[in-house]
Amino acid sequence: MAAPSATQCCAPIAREPLGEADAAELATLLKAVADPVRLRLLSMIGSHPGGEACVCDLTGTFDLTAPTISHHLKVLRTAGLIDCERRGTWVYYWVVPAAVARLGALFTPLAQPADV
């Protein structure tokens, strides 16, 4: 009896290979979250009540200076994973759902096998 092929036993992880432009864009997002501090910041912002977090809610969690936290937030913002707005003295951050979903979709196996 022949062993089942990979397409018979499990769904592929992507419908088609990434193009050059998509790969470059996704690499930017992946680089932004490849740092443990930035990954934690993104998680903290995304799980904060009300969907946004004041920078004052984020800085006390880390044993880092405020300028270092600001740098990490800027990297996430430049990558398009978060956005922000200044309100008086404080800056409030929120996750950009489409960008985070794009990362998630990269690693979410398809429910149906790709057409062959």
N, CA, C and O atoms as CSV, one atom per row, in Angstrom:
chain,resi,resn,atom,element,x,y,z
A,1,MET,N,N,0.848,-1.171,0.000
A,1,MET,CA,C,0.000,0.000,0.000
A,1,MET,C,C,0.892,1.232,0.000
A,1,MET,O,O,1.822,1.333,0.800
A,2,ALA,N,N,0.610,2.159,-0.888
A,2,ALA,CA,C,1.419,3.371,-1.025
A,2,ALA,C,C,1.109,4.353,0.096
A,2,ALA,O,O,-0.030,4.456,0.550
A,3,ALA,N,N,2.121,5.062,0.529
A,3,ALA,CA,C,1.936,6.083,1.577
A,3,ALA,C,C,1.173,7.263,0.987
A,3,ALA,O,O,1.370,7.604,-0.180
A,4,PRO,N,N,0.299,7.895,1.782
A,4,PRO,CA,C,-0.449,9.042,1.273
A,4,PRO,C,C,0.493,10.217,0.995
A,4,PRO,O,O,1.495,10.401,1.686
A,5,SER,N,N,0.161,10.993,-0.011
A,5,SER,CA,C,0.984,12.167,-0.323
A,5,SER,C,C,0.638,13.285,0.653
A,5,SER,O,O,-0.387,13.228,1.333
A,6,ALA,N,N,1.489,14.295,0.718
A,6,ALA,CA,C,1.295,15.414,1.648
A,6,ALA,C,C,-0.030,16.128,1.387
A,6,ALA,O,O,-0.670,16.593,2.331
A,7,THR,N,N,-0.450,16.223,0.140
A,7,THR,CA,C,-1.697,16.929,-0.164
A,7,THR,C,C,-2.912,16.128,0.274
A,7,THR,O,O,-3.986,16.700,0.456
A,8,GLN,N,N,-2.770,14.815,0.449
A,8,GLN,CA,C,-3.892,14.007,0.892
A,8,GLN,C,C,-4.080,14.056,2.410
A,8,GLN,O,O,-5.201,13.903,2.895
A,9,CYS,N,N,-3.012,14.265,3.155
A,9,CYS,CA,C,-3.128,14.174,4.606
A,9,CYS,C,C,-3.216,15.527,5.309
A,9,CYS,O,O,-3.700,15.599,6.438
A,10,CYS,N,N,-2.775,16.561,4.686
A,10,CYS,CA,C,-2.823,17.861,5.363
A,10,CYS,C,C,-2.929,19.002,4.354
A,10,CYS,O,O,-2.425,18.921,3.234
A,11,ALA,N,N,-3.598,20.062,4.787
A,11,ALA,CA,C,-3.784,21.223,3.917
A,11,ALA,C,C,-2.489,22.027,3.842
A,11,ALA,O,O,-1.730,22.072,4.810
A,12,PRO,N,N,-2.234,22.659,2.702
A,12,PRO,CA,C,-1.043,23.519,2.607
A,12,PRO,C,C,-1.225,24.756,3.470
A,12,PRO,O,O,-2.348,25.132,3.805
A,13,ILE,N,N,-0.131,25.373,3.821
A,13,ILE,CA,C,-0.202,26.548,4.679
A,13,ILE,C,C,-0.495,27.823,3.873
A,13,ILE,O,O,-0.911,28.826,4.452
A,14,ALA,N,N,-0.292,27.804,2.582
A,14,ALA,CA,C,-0.560,28.980,1.748
A,14,ALA,C,C,-1.187,28.539,0.435
A,14,ALA,O,O,-0.979,27.414,-0.020
A,15,ARG,N,N,-1.946,29.424,-0.158
A,15,ARG,CA,C,-2.579,29.126,-1.451
A,15,ARG,C,C,-1.570,29.174,-2.588
A,15,ARG,O,O,-1.685,28.433,-3.563
A,16,GLU,N,N,-0.583,30.049,-2.457
A,16,GLU,CA,C,0.443,30.178,-3.494
A,16,GLU,C,C,1.699,30.769,-2.875
A,16,GLU,O,O,1.628,31.379,-1.808
A,17,PRO,N,N,2.841,30.600,-3.519
A,17,PRO,CA,C,4.083,31.173,-2.992
A,17,PRO,C,C,3.994,32.704,-2.954
A,17,PRO,O,O,3.299,33.315,-3.766
A,18,LEU,N,N,4.695,33.299,-2.019
A,18,LEU,CA,C,4.717,34.758,-1.910
A,18,LEU,C,C,5.465,35.373,-3.082
A,18,LEU,O,O,6.494,34.855,-3.517
A,19,GLY,N,N,4.947,36.465,-3.580
A,19,GLY,CA,C,5.660,37.244,-4.585
A,19,GLY,C,C,6.725,38.084,-3.914
A,19,GLY,O,O,6.765,38.180,-2.687
A,20,GLU,N,N,7.578,38.688,-4.704
A,20,GLU,CA,C,8.691,39.467,-4.169
A,20,GLU,C,C,8.214,40.642,-3.313
A,20,GLU,O,O,8.752,40.865,-2.228
A,21,ALA,N,N,7.219,41.394,-3.780
A,21,ALA,CA,C,6.727,42.567,-3.041
A,21,ALA,C,C,6.057,42.151,-1.727
A,21,ALA,O,O,6.291,42.772,-0.690
A,22,ASP,N,N,5.227,41.106,-1.769
A,22,ASP,CA,C,4.571,40.632,-0.551
A,22,ASP,C,C,5.596,40.115,0.458
A,22,ASP,O,O,5.470,40.363,1.657
A,23,ALA,N,N,6.598,39.405,-0.024
A,23,ALA,CA,C,7.627,38.874,0.866
A,23,ALA,C,C,8.390,40.009,1.546
A,23,ALA,O,O,8.690,39.931,2.737
A,24,ALA,N,N,8.703,41.058,0.794
A,24,ALA,CA,C,9.420,42.203,1.373
A,24,ALA,C,C,8.561,42.909,2.417
A,24,ALA,O,O,9.058,43.301,3.472
A,25,GLU,N,N,7.280,43.069,2.125
A,25,GLU,CA,C,6.372,43.729,3.061
A,25,GLU,C,C,6.196,42.904,4.336
A,25,GLU,O,O,6.231,43.447,5.441
A,26,LEU,N,N,6.011,41.615,4.184
A,26,LEU,CA,C,5.849,40.744,5.345
A,26,LEU,C,C,7.145,40.637,6.144
A,26,LEU,O,O,7.104,40.525,7.370
A,27,ALA,N,N,8.279,40.670,5.478
A,27,ALA,CA,C,9.564,40.627,6.186
A,27,ALA,C,C,9.714,41.845,7.091
A,27,ALA,O,O,10.263,41.736,8.187
A,28,THR,N,N,9.232,43.002,6.647
A,28,THR,CA,C,9.274,44.209,7.470
A,28,THR,C,C,8.443,44.021,8.732
A,28,THR,O,O,8.875,44.389,9.825
A,29,LEU,N,N,7.257,43.450,8.583
A,29,LEU,CA,C,6.405,43.195,9.747
A,29,LEU,C,C,7.056,42.189,10.690
A,29,LEU,O,O,7.050,42.372,11.908
A,30,LEU,N,N,7.615,41.131,10.122
A,30,LEU,CA,C,8.253,40.096,10.939
A,30,LEU,C,C,9.479,40.639,11.679
A,30,LEU,O,O,9.711,40.298,12.839
A,31,LYS,N,N,10.261,41.487,11.002
A,31,LYS,CA,C,11.419,42.095,11.661
A,31,LYS,C,C,10.975,42.956,12.830
A,31,LYS,O,O,11.633,42.987,13.870
A,32,ALA,N,N,9.864,43.653,12.664
A,32,ALA,CA,C,9.373,44.528,13.732
A,32,ALA,C,C,8.979,43.741,14.974
A,32,ALA,O,O,9.179,44.220,16.090
A,33,VAL,N,N,8.432,42.559,14.807
A,33,VAL,CA,C,7.999,41.770,15.972
A,33,VAL,C,C,9.041,40.734,16.399
A,33,VAL,O,O,8.797,39.959,17.324
A,34,ALA,N,N,10.187,40.714,15.741
A,34,ALA,CA,C,11.222,39.732,16.065
A,34,ALA,C,C,11.970,40.067,17.352
A,34,ALA,O,O,12.794,39.273,17.805
A,35,ASP,N,N,11.702,41.211,17.941
A,35,ASP,CA,C,12.328,41.615,19.192
A,35,ASP,C,C,11.363,41.318,20.342
A,35,ASP,O,O,10.186,41.667,20.248
A,36,PRO,N,N,11.823,40.686,21.418
A,36,PRO,CA,C,10.918,40.335,22.520
A,36,PRO,C,C,10.197,41.538,23.134
A,36,PRO,O,O,9.027,41.428,23.499
A,37,VAL,N,N,10.872,42.675,23.253
A,37,VAL,CA,C,10.231,43.866,23.826
A,37,VAL,C,C,9.112,44.341,22.907
A,37,VAL,O,O,8.018,44.656,23.375
A,38,ARG,N,N,9.374,44.395,21.611
A,38,ARG,CA,C,8.344,44.857,20.668
A,38,ARG,C,C,7.182,43.882,20.608
A,38,ARG,O,O,6.028,44.297,20.502
A,39,LEU,N,N,7.471,42.601,20.673
A,39,LEU,CA,C,6.397,41.605,20.665
A,39,LEU,C,C,5.527,41.763,21.908
A,39,LEU,O,O,4.301,41.682,21.827
A,40,ARG,N,N,6.152,41.985,23.042
A,40,ARG,CA,C,5.393,42.212,24.272
A,40,ARG,C,C,4.588,43.503,24.202
A,40,ARG,O,O,3.435,43.538,24.630
A,41,LEU,N,N,5.189,44.568,23.665
A,41,LEU,CA,C,4.471,45.837,23.533
A,41,LEU,C,C,3.233,45.653,22.655
A,41,LEU,O,O,2.147,46.116,23.005
A,42,LEU,N,N,3.395,44.987,21.529
A,42,LEU,CA,C,2.272,44.751,20.628
A,42,LEU,C,C,1.178,43.965,21.340
A,42,LEU,O,O,-0.004,44.278,21.204
A,43,SER,N,N,1.566,42.958,22.088
A,43,SER,CA,C,0.617,42.152,22.842
A,43,SER,C,C,-0.089,42.983,23.915
A,43,SER,O,O,-1.300,42.865,24.101
A,44,MET,N,N,0.662,43.813,24.611
A,44,MET,CA,C,0.080,44.652,25.659
A,44,MET,C,C,-0.916,45.657,25.080
A,44,MET,O,O,-1.990,45.874,25.640
A,45,ILE,N,N,-0.552,46.257,23.967
A,45,ILE,CA,C,-1.440,47.243,23.341
A,45,ILE,C,C,-2.701,46.552,22.842
A,45,ILE,O,O,-3.810,47.037,23.064
A,46,GLY,N,N,-2.530,45.421,22.171
A,46,GLY,CA,C,-3.666,44.702,21.606
A,46,GLY,C,C,-4.617,44.134,22.641
A,46,GLY,O,O,-5.803,43.961,22.362
A,47,SER,N,N,-4.116,43.841,23.827
A,47,SER,CA,C,-4.975,43.248,24.847
A,47,SER,C,C,-5.432,44.260,25.896
A,47,SER,O,O,-6.116,43.897,26.853
A,48,HIS,N,N,-5.063,45.508,25.720
A,48,HIS,CA,C,-5.428,46.535,26.700
A,48,HIS,C,C,-6.926,46.831,26.628
A,48,HIS,O,O,-7.490,46.906,25.537
A,49,PRO,N,N,-7.571,46.999,27.780
A,49,PRO,CA,C,-9.011,47.332,27.772
A,49,PRO,C,C,-9.283,48.577,26.929
A,49,PRO,O,O,-8.568,49.574,27.028
A,50,GLY,N,N,-10.304,48.508,26.117
A,50,GLY,CA,C,-10.649,49.629,25.251
A,50,GLY,C,C,-9.900,49.627,23.930
A,50,GLY,O,O,-10.172,50.458,23.064
A,51,GLY,N,N,-8.963,48.707,23.767
A,51,GLY,CA,C,-8.273,48.580,22.487
A,51,GLY,C,C,-7.146,49.565,22.259
A,51,GLY,O,O,-6.557,49.579,21.179
A,52,GLU,N,N,-6.831,50.388,23.242
A,52,GLU,CA,C,-5.698,51.292,23.107
A,52,GLU,C,C,-5.022,51.466,24.460
A,52,GLU,O,O,-5.644,51.305,25.510
A,53,ALA,N,N,-3.743,51.797,24.414
A,53,ALA,CA,C,-2.978,51.932,25.648
A,53,ALA,C,C,-2.188,53.225,25.632
A,53,ALA,O,O,-1.614,53.609,24.613
A,54,CYS,N,N,-2.167,53.884,26.767
A,54,CYS,CA,C,-1.348,55.074,26.946
A,54,CYS,C,C,0.101,54.626,27.134
A,54,CYS,O,O,0.363,53.585,27.737
A,55,VAL,N,N,1.025,55.406,26.622
A,55,VAL,CA,C,2.430,55.063,26.810
A,55,VAL,C,C,2.755,54.946,28.294
A,55,VAL,O,O,3.650,54.197,28.684
A,56,CYS,N,N,2.027,55.687,29.112
A,56,CYS,CA,C,2.255,55.610,30.566
A,56,CYS,C,C,1.878,54.235,31.118
A,56,CYS,O,O,2.384,53.837,32.167
A,57,ASP,N,N,0.998,53.504,30.428
A,57,ASP,CA,C,0.627,52.151,30.846
A,57,ASP,C,C,1.667,51.112,30.427
A,57,ASP,O,O,1.668,49.992,30.937
A,58,LEU,N,N,2.541,51.480,29.511
A,58,LEU,CA,C,3.483,50.528,28.932
A,58,LEU,C,C,4.872,50.591,29.538
A,58,LEU,O,O,5.540,49.565,29.667
A,59,THR,N,N,5.316,51.782,29.912
A,59,THR,CA,C,6.711,51.964,30.304
A,59,THR,C,C,7.088,51.282,31.610
A,59,THR,O,O,8.219,50.815,31.743
A,60,GLY,N,N,6.189,51.209,32.570
A,60,GLY,CA,C,6.511,50.638,33.872
A,60,GLY,C,C,6.740,49.143,33.857
A,60,GLY,O,O,7.313,48.599,34.800
A,61,THR,N,N,6.312,48.477,32.824
A,61,THR,CA,C,6.428,47.021,32.728
A,61,THR,C,C,7.852,46.569,32.434
A,61,THR,O,O,8.235,45.448,32.767
A,62,PHE,N,N,8.629,47.438,31.814
A,62,PHE,CA,C,9.968,47.082,31.349
A,62,PHE,C,C,11.037,47.769,32.173
A,62,PHE,O,O,10.825,48.862,32.698
A,63,ASP,N,N,12.165,47.136,32.282
A,63,ASP,CA,C,13.322,47.734,32.940
A,63,ASP,C,C,14.163,48.439,31.872
A,63,ASP,O,O,15.347,48.153,31.694
A,64,LEU,N,N,13.509,49.371,31.166
A,64,LEU,CA,C,14.137,50.112,30.074
A,64,LEU,C,C,13.820,51.591,30.247
A,64,LEU,O,O,12.853,51.954,30.916
A,65,THR,N,N,14.631,52.427,29.648
A,65,THR,CA,C,14.377,53.866,29.716
A,65,THR,C,C,13.216,54.243,28.795
A,65,THR,O,O,12.895,53.513,27.858
A,66,ALA,N,N,12.602,55.372,29.068
A,66,ALA,CA,C,11.502,55.855,28.227
A,66,ALA,C,C,11.937,56.038,26.773
A,66,ALA,O,O,11.176,55.681,25.873
A,67,PRO,N,N,13.136,56.584,26.504
A,67,PRO,CA,C,13.561,56.695,25.098
A,67,PRO,C,C,13.681,55.331,24.396
A,67,PRO,O,O,13.409,55.225,23.201
A,68,THR,N,N,14.084,54.301,25.131
A,68,THR,CA,C,14.189,52.962,24.532
A,68,THR,C,C,12.806,52.422,24.202
A,68,THR,O,O,12.608,51.842,23.135
A,69,ILE,N,N,11.848,52.606,25.104
A,69,ILE,CA,C,10.467,52.185,24.831
A,69,ILE,C,C,9.929,52.954,23.635
A,69,ILE,O,O,9.272,52.376,22.769
A,70,SER,N,N,10.204,54.254,23.581
A,70,SER,CA,C,9.754,55.075,22.447
A,70,SER,C,C,10.337,54.566,21.134
A,70,SER,O,O,9.648,54.542,20.113
A,71,HIS,N,N,11.602,54.159,21.160
A,71,HIS,CA,C,12.227,53.599,19.951
A,71,HIS,C,C,11.491,52.344,19.488
A,71,HIS,O,O,11.186,52.193,18.305
A,72,HIS,N,N,11.212,51.453,20.426
A,72,HIS,CA,C,10.513,50.214,20.072
A,72,HIS,C,C,9.110,50.508,19.531
A,72,HIS,O,O,8.673,49.877,18.569
A,73,LEU,N,N,8.415,51.447,20.134
A,73,LEU,CA,C,7.084,51.829,19.644
A,73,LEU,C,C,7.178,52.434,18.250
A,73,LEU,O,O,6.308,52.203,17.409
A,74,LYS,N,N,8.234,53.209,18.003
A,74,LYS,CA,C,8.415,53.802,16.674
A,74,LYS,C,C,8.644,52.723,15.616
A,74,LYS,O,O,8.135,52.831,14.500
A,75,VAL,N,N,9.400,51.693,15.958
A,75,VAL,CA,C,9.632,50.591,15.008
A,75,VAL,C,C,8.306,49.912,14.665
A,75,VAL,O,O,8.033,49.630,13.498
A,76,LEU,N,N,7.485,49.652,15.682
A,76,LEU,CA,C,6.176,49.041,15.432
A,76,LEU,C,C,5.283,49.960,14.603
A,76,LEU,O,O,4.558,49.501,13.720
A,77,ARG,N,N,5.341,51.256,14.891
A,77,ARG,CA,C,4.523,52.226,14.155
A,77,ARG,C,C,5.000,52.351,12.708
A,77,ARG,O,O,4.180,52.389,11.790
A,78,THR,N,N,6.298,52.414,12.499
A,78,THR,CA,C,6.854,52.516,11.144
A,78,THR,C,C,6.492,51.290,10.308
A,78,THR,O,O,6.251,51.404,9.106
A,79,ALA,N,N,6.454,50.123,10.943
A,79,ALA,CA,C,6.072,48.894,10.237
A,79,ALA,C,C,4.578,48.850,9.935
A,79,ALA,O,O,4.131,48.028,9.134
A,80,GLY,N,N,3.801,49.731,10.574
A,80,GLY,CA,C,2.357,49.771,10.328
A,80,GLY,C,C,1.552,48.852,11.220
A,80,GLY,O,O,0.363,48.638,10.983
A,81,LEU,N,N,2.193,48.298,12.258
A,81,LEU,CA,C,1.488,47.381,13.152
A,81,LEU,C,C,0.669,48.109,14.218
A,81,LEU,O,O,-0.333,47.587,14.705
A,82,ILE,N,N,1.102,49.313,14.574
A,82,ILE,CA,C,0.351,50.127,15.527
A,82,ILE,C,C,0.237,51.547,14.975
A,82,ILE,O,O,0.964,51.942,14.063
A,83,ASP,N,N,-0.686,52.289,15.549
A,83,ASP,CA,C,-0.814,53.705,15.233
A,83,ASP,C,C,-0.980,54.434,16.554
A,83,ASP,O,O,-1.170,53.804,17.594
A,84,CYS,N,N,-0.910,55.756,16.519
A,84,CYS,CA,C,-0.973,56.490,17.777
A,84,CYS,C,C,-1.574,57.875,17.582
A,84,CYS,O,O,-1.740,58.367,16.465
A,85,GLU,N,N,-1.894,58.480,18.728
A,85,GLU,CA,C,-2.432,59.829,18.741
A,85,GLU,C,C,-2.003,60.484,20.051
A,85,GLU,O,O,-2.103,59.884,21.121
A,86,ARG,N,N,-1.527,61.717,19.951
A,86,ARG,CA,C,-1.164,62.471,21.150
A,86,ARG,C,C,-2.414,63.121,21.717
A,86,ARG,O,O,-3.178,63.761,20.994
A,87,ARG,N,N,-2.611,62.952,23.010
A,87,ARG,CA,C,-3.721,63.580,23.723
A,87,ARG,C,C,-3.141,64.280,24.941
A,87,ARG,O,O,-2.874,63.657,25.969
A,88,GLY,N,N,-2.955,65.563,24.807
A,88,GLY,CA,C,-2.326,66.318,25.887
A,88,GLY,C,C,-0.880,65.891,26.031
A,88,GLY,O,O,-0.110,65.946,25.073
A,89,THR,N,N,-0.513,65.468,27.224
A,89,THR,CA,C,0.864,65.064,27.521
A,89,THR,C,C,1.174,63.662,27.030
A,89,THR,O,O,2.328,63.348,26.735
A,90,TRP,N,N,0.149,62.808,26.938
A,90,TRP,CA,C,0.368,61.395,26.672
A,90,TRP,C,C,0.067,61.010,25.230
A,90,TRP,O,O,-0.708,61.663,24.532
A,91,VAL,N,N,0.713,59.922,24.812
A,91,VAL,CA,C,0.463,59.344,23.488
A,91,VAL,C,C,-0.252,58.017,23.709
A,91,VAL,O,O,0.149,57.212,24.549
A,92,TYR,N,N,-1.317,57.803,22.942
A,92,TYR,CA,C,-2.102,56.568,23.027
A,92,TYR,C,C,-1.855,55.738,21.772
A,92,TYR,O,O,-1.809,56.267,20.661
A,93,TYR,N,N,-1.698,54.434,21.966
A,93,TYR,CA,C,-1.383,53.508,20.878
A,93,TYR,C,C,-2.487,52.474,20.731
A,93,TYR,O,O,-3.122,52.084,21.711
A,94,TRP,N,N,-2.712,52.035,19.499
A,94,TRP,CA,C,-3.639,50.949,19.217
A,94,TRP,C,C,-3.077,50.112,18.077
A,94,TRP,O,O,-2.279,50.588,17.269
A,95,VAL,N,N,-3.505,48.869,18.028
A,95,VAL,CA,C,-3.065,47.930,16.993
A,95,VAL,C,C,-3.821,48.221,15.697
A,95,VAL,O,O,-5.003,48.566,15.721
A,96,VAL,N,N,-3.133,48.078,14.580
A,96,VAL,CA,C,-3.761,48.176,13.262
A,96,VAL,C,C,-4.178,46.749,12.884
A,96,VAL,O,O,-3.341,45.936,12.494
A,97,PRO,N,N,-5.476,46.454,13.004
A,97,PRO,CA,C,-5.932,45.070,12.823
A,97,PRO,C,C,-5.533,44.434,11.492
A,97,PRO,O,O,-5.169,43.259,11.464
A,98,ALA,N,N,-5.594,45.175,10.402
A,98,ALA,CA,C,-5.280,44.587,9.090
A,98,ALA,C,C,-3.829,44.116,9.017
A,98,ALA,O,O,-3.540,43.071,8.434
A,99,ALA,N,N,-2.921,44.888,9.608
A,99,ALA,CA,C,-1.503,44.507,9.575
A,99,ALA,C,C,-1.239,43.272,10.421
A,99,ALA,O,O,-0.501,42.377,10.009
A,100,VAL,N,N,-1.836,43.223,11.594
A,100,VAL,CA,C,-1.653,42.067,12.469
A,100,VAL,C,C,-2.321,40.832,11.861
A,100,VAL,O,O,-1.790,39.726,11.954
A,101,ALA,N,N,-3.473,41.021,11.244
A,101,ALA,CA,C,-4.162,39.907,10.584
A,101,ALA,C,C,-3.328,39.371,9.429
A,101,ALA,O,O,-3.330,38.169,9.161
A,102,ARG,N,N,-2.617,40.256,8.748
A,102,ARG,CA,C,-1.762,39.828,7.637
A,102,ARG,C,C,-0.668,38.890,8.139
A,102,ARG,O,O,-0.355,37.888,7.495
A,103,LEU,N,N,-0.092,39.221,9.286
A,103,LEU,CA,C,0.908,38.334,9.878
A,103,LEU,C,C,0.275,37.003,10.272
A,103,LEU,O,O,0.826,35.938,9.998
A,104,GLY,N,N,-0.878,37.074,10.913
A,104,GLY,CA,C,-1.560,35.856,11.342
A,104,GLY,C,C,-1.921,34.958,10.178
A,104,GLY,O,O,-1.795,33.736,10.266
A,105,ALA,N,N,-2.369,35.557,9.090
A,105,ALA,CA,C,-2.779,34.780,7.919
A,105,ALA,C,C,-1.603,34.023,7.306
A,105,ALA,O,O,-1.779,32.965,6.702
A,106,LEU,N,N,-0.421,34.569,7.466
A,106,LEU,CA,C,0.773,33.920,6.912
A,106,LEU,C,C,0.994,32.547,7.538
A,106,LEU,O,O,1.513,31.640,6.887
A,107,PHE,N,N,0.598,32.395,8.805
A,107,PHE,CA,C,0.863,31.153,9.526
A,107,PHE,C,C,-0.388,30.334,9.830
A,107,PHE,O,O,-0.312,29.331,10.540
A,108,THR,N,N,-1.523,30.745,9.307
A,108,THR,CA,C,-2.764,30.024,9.544
A,108,THR,C,C,-2.983,29.014,8.423
A,108,THR,O,O,-3.159,29.401,7.268
A,109,PRO,N,N,-2.974,27.742,8.747
A,109,PRO,CA,C,-3.213,26.743,7.695
A,109,PRO,C,C,-4.593,26.926,7.076
A,109,PRO,O,O,-5.549,27.306,7.750
A,110,LEU,N,N,-4.671,26.655,5.820
A,110,LEU,CA,C,-5.939,26.756,5.118
A,110,LEU,C,C,-6.868,25.621,5.537
A,110,LEU,O,O,-6.422,24.506,5.804
A,111,ALA,N,N,-8.146,25.914,5.589
A,111,ALA,CA,C,-9.115,24.874,5.927
A,111,ALA,C,C,-9.297,23.909,4.759
A,111,ALA,O,O,-9.551,22.720,4.958
A,112,GLN,N,N,-9.168,24.417,3.572
A,112,GLN,CA,C,-9.336,23.603,2.374
A,112,GLN,C,C,-8.001,23.512,1.623
A,112,GLN,O,O,-7.254,24.489,1.579
A,113,PRO,N,N,-7.701,22.375,1.047
A,113,PRO,CA,C,-6.481,22.272,0.232
A,113,PRO,C,C,-6.556,23.215,-0.966
A,113,PRO,O,O,-7.636,23.497,-1.486
A,114,ALA,N,N,-5.406,23.689,-1.387
A,114,ALA,CA,C,-5.332,24.564,-2.555
A,114,ALA,C,C,-5.724,23.770,-3.806
A,114,ALA,O,O,-5.526,22.557,-3.877
A,115,ASP,N,N,-6.277,24.474,-4.778
A,115,ASP,CA,C,-6.590,23.812,-6.045
A,115,ASP,C,C,-5.306,23.395,-6.717
A,115,ASP,O,O,-4.345,24.161,-6.775
A,116,VAL,N,N,-5.292,22.186,-7.220
A,116,VAL,CA,C,-4.099,21.694,-7.892
A,116,VAL,C,C,-4.313,21.654,-9.372
A,116,VAL,O,O,-3.413,21.263,-10.116
